[in-house]
């Protein structure tokens, strides 16, 4: 058991086995209908909805990325990404989620495209949105698949140096990864496990697994925080450890001296992306009642705080003088947390933390796989073949086949360029945020027209492409900002501002000059007391 | 307009004002360069934003009481309708 990497591997495998059992067991409750497979027959209660929505919105970034970004940027990362999400995510659940639940429940919608097609009396909007939504979800999926392979490799390093050597470009051995399960194998195992429990359990299995995984990564995050504080601080009490560690951190990491105020402000628009996430839309549809949302709306900001504050503190401690100089800190910020766990804690905790990080990753992957399978089945296959020509059990079969296809495609894409995919994260979120005005207007503005929505979507995507191309040219996908000169100073603005304004202005202007949907449709969505 | 819908409308305005306040407080330029460690270990900028998270949670808790967008009767009817459809199918 003392063999390097072995305890970690055993814990990871045991955790994956628990997930498989949960998925197969939830599959035994499957009623055989499309509605049961895709939205768990609208049977999910408040606690499961809270845990599954939180797990879905928190990716690997919640544990690994938060500590890594805090290591690089300091405490400002919490305001930029976490407290802003606490306000905006719940705002989206409240303003978009509850209203969407009501309309979709009444009309039996499962996907966004079904809603937009009916609301705007346009078949084309479905054809337009389909590749855009799938195209924006795939980078999000890739982040999870690639991260899972990297985490497994890093935390099982030393397991089998002869079978799995890890060499640097100059040919020397990379001791931090040597002997660890290679990323292609780690990612493959994770994809297969997620595929199995989504395949058998559908939305019910996904929700149960998400709940377990959210509990796992929240608890393990706090345990890791406590152990790292004790090992680095070397004092008798937790409080004394926290004090010495905080005093060791350089000034720029406990303030925001190096952070642009305007960039911090414009980051507020990024969390609006949850309003257009297709996988979250599908989770909203699982709620038994509208009141089921209340617990999620209230607790989501608190849960973000519970996960993020310890991770941000660990990240800034790593910049302090109490971190041992040997072995040297890794240059990649995303490996700071696994590095500290590996060097400051035991092999068993390392294994549990690997399970925690994988839990955060898989709790997003499963919903996204299920949602893309659902979109393919409902919005393309069944829509064009005709509902009357596809039985319920055929729709379940097609959803499962599409899920296998999308898992395979994502896995093979993950074997390509790794570096650029991480930078794609913010870009993919910005794309979803740019589409936010469309869903908001569809729910609250009678004046929205099909042409207005289509032009708004096109404006969002064209501006996204132009800015993305500029960032690529500057080789700055991760750090790209627009610089606005004003009053002798230069202000850094996130690209999402331009994308969202393009979409919003185009949508309003075109809607004002084009014909509205029929009175019957407007009455159905705005005047019917059960929907309006 | 009946009493409950008047209360709902004023509730929405209260929540909108509180969310706006949270967004203003979120841009805490006043703590930007402050390196104070509260309780000796928590940077004040981080504590402030943790407070924003708690404030957001309280605001949304209030929203579920005074500005919940769905009337309970309508919701009951909707749920019953869907359950009937499921039984029929």
Interface residues (C-beta under 8 A of the other chain):
Chain A: X33 X35 X41 X42 X75 X76 X78 X79 X82 X83 X84 X86 X87 X90 X91 X94 X98 X99 X102 X105 X106 X108 X239 X242 X243 X245 X246 X247 X251 X254 X255 X256 X257 X259 X261 X264 X265 X268 X288 X289 X290 X291 X294 X297 X298 X299 X300 X301 X302 X304 X305 X309 X312 X313 X316 X529 X530
Chain B: X19 X22 X23 X26 X27 X28 X29 X32 X33 X34 X35 X37 X39 X40 X41 X42 X43 X45 X46 X49 X50 X52 X53 X54 X56 X57 X60 X61 X63 X64 X68 X69 X70 X72 X74 X75 X77 X78 X79 X81 X82 X85 X86 X89
